[in-house]
Amino acid sequence: MLIDFFYTLRSAKLPVSVKEYLTLLEALQADVVGPNSDGAYGIDDFYYLSRTALVKDEKHYDKFDRAFAAYFKGVEMLTDFTKEVPLDWLKKTLEREFTAEEKAKIEKMGWDELMETLKKRFEEQKERHEGGSKWIGTGGTSPFGHGGYNPQGIRIGGAGKNKSAVKVWDQRAYKDYDDTQELGTRNIKVALRRLRKFAREGHDEELDLDDTIHSTAANAGFLDIKMRPERHNNVKVLLLMDVGGTMDEHIQRVEELFSAVKTEFKHLEFFYFHNCVYDFMWKNNKRRFSEKFATWDILRKYNKDYKLIFVGDATMSPYEILQPGGSVEYNNEEAGAEWIQRLTHTFPKFAWINPEPQGVWQYRQSIAVMQQLMSNRMYPLTLRGLEEAMRMLSK
């Protein structure tokens, strides 16, 4: 069973070696993790043991937590890690599959009904539930909990699977995009250069080497120095990037884009948001709650000369865009749509770059809503999409 756990960690791009895996097995055989008073082995003890044995750098802790949760969530006690457990049985226990007929029978609640019902469940529920349709639990059809299926609910813990939660009760740690990522292709930078505009300003400050050589040669070898006005890159870019959640699937491509943008544009300001822009953004994900930048201040600080570029998959519950309190992380006083409209009104040159494949856009209600707010200025994160976005922004 731990073989699959090992491969789960490797799939999450954790640098876990076979030697470290064998170290974990030796620790289990040596009873480093002891049983509880009732004779069972606690999942928390195994978590700390496996993290100590397998993860050698604390920067990988967040990846390990997510991979561990995805594999073991829902398992409260494992009595003996050394015994073989049938994989098919384990998968059925951890992840219940619902047929199309079963899904069709499940009715979804509206926003107000969801919030009111959840409040009642917190007041009434006294114990853990699994596989039901009413209580906060796992593996069922209840709109509250995780590991099951509901067309529209509130995920409490666990890892997102169906992408149908309208709110999430779970603390997540996001990672800043790496702006030093080596680009897989120079074509992204070439596409971005369509936006660059140079203007000649000021006095002669720059040596025109080609013209100097030509003039010197034409002057029988006597040095004839030629100067030219210095070139200035006048393009100003305000980059707002979605981070965390479903954006984890697109980290590599967004990092490549981020690296290219930082290289190509001298006047660049960037901020992070999660799913939709609300009343604050941040620059460092580790300090996103302690170092906030009010969106109102950003609107006032930068003038309309800035080109506004959003980067995000726009994949979320429509409530996160349209409903006050719809944010999955806190109760926002104003709907995200209000802030999107303020931003696009302040910065007339704007575009949204979406890393999600364009073929699935029509199946995501939130993408359709965001496209409407963006006046259909949404482009895929492809070379052609980038070229079209840059061409539109340079008009």
Protein Blocks (a to p, Z undefined) as FASTA:
>chain_A
ZZmmmmmmmmnopacdfklmmmmmmmmmnomaacdfkopacfklmmmmmmmmmmmbfklm
mmmmmmmmmmmgoiabdfblkbccdfklmmmmmmccddfklmmmpccddfklmmmmmmmm
mmmpmbdcehiakbgcehiabfbdehiacfbdcdeejjdfklpafbdcdddddddddfkb
ccfbfklmmmmmmmpccddehjdfbdcfklmmmmmmmnnopacdddddddddfbdcdddd
deehjllmmmmmmmmmmmmmmmmpmbacddddehiacfbdcfbfklmmmmccdfklmmmm
pcfkbccddddehiacfklmmpghkafkbccfbdfklmmmmmmmmmmbgcdddfbdfklm
mmmmklmmmmmmnoopaccddfklmmmmmmmmmZZ
